């Protein structure tokens, strides 16, 4: 079993001033390491409109590398513009994952559109930055990974990685919508695609992680890295209904693999759970693992899926 020592909440969006588009949520943290600071990308929202509808933007916060609890800068504007009328990302960009590629920074993101029979649909877009990851330009007006006969809706949660010169994209794909007390709730599972150029993708087209708490378990945020001869995945999962509180809310799971295709799930090794009280006492979700100056850190969300920010934990000991 791994052991993560919680360090506390790092960033609270409600404390940011002067940005009307950034009022709450700091969802799906993803890092980019610089010489002096750690840039953490996240997704945020302005207040709901008069119809109770939200939009979502991607932003970043720069944390002092020597003291990650010291905030140096919050992005002055969203890193991506929302899409135009009828486009796949018209109403939101959430979540985002980034990686360096030479002088560029690549970003893969979930683009949201609203629907009539269900609340939303999502496909995965691609953008690049040439100013160090401050702003990004979209590859085009449509997604690079979208719905298909095998994956009919809700392609989201991209996590981009590169191993041995090949790009790998872990993501979630919708399996069904369930009506729970008149509300449509999505069920999605973890999947993977690979690419030589990061634009044209070969999908595996099967679920990678077995369900544990129920057959309709929803899984998200598959964060994969390689260490000590195998691949490690931290992810989150929840029940398909009544999951917005402590009992059925998100928890962090763990799986390992030797080939990235066949995964052995063992949540007992995840090493982190909800707190007895406070900002992460009901749920923990959207884990992101990164290395910094000899230590391994886990960034994660707390209650209400990051409405009040994200926190950090540090790994004590090694990875088994």
Secondary structure, 3 states (H helix, E strand, C coil): CCCEEEEEEEECHHHCCCCCCCCEEEEEEEEEECCCEEEEEEEEECCCCCCCCCCEEEEEEEEECCCCCCEEEECCCCCCCCCCCCCCCCCEEEEEEEEEECCEEEEEEEEEEECCCCCEEEEEEEEEECCCCCCCEECCCCCCECCCCCCCCCEEEEEEEEECCEEEEEEEEEEEEEEECCEEEEEEEEEEEEECCCCCCEECCCCCCCCCCCCCCEEEEEEEEEECCEEEEEEEEECCCCCCCCCCCCEEEEEEECCCCCCEECHHHCCCCCCCCCCCCCCCEEEEEEEECCEEEEEEECHHHHCCCEEEEEECCCCC
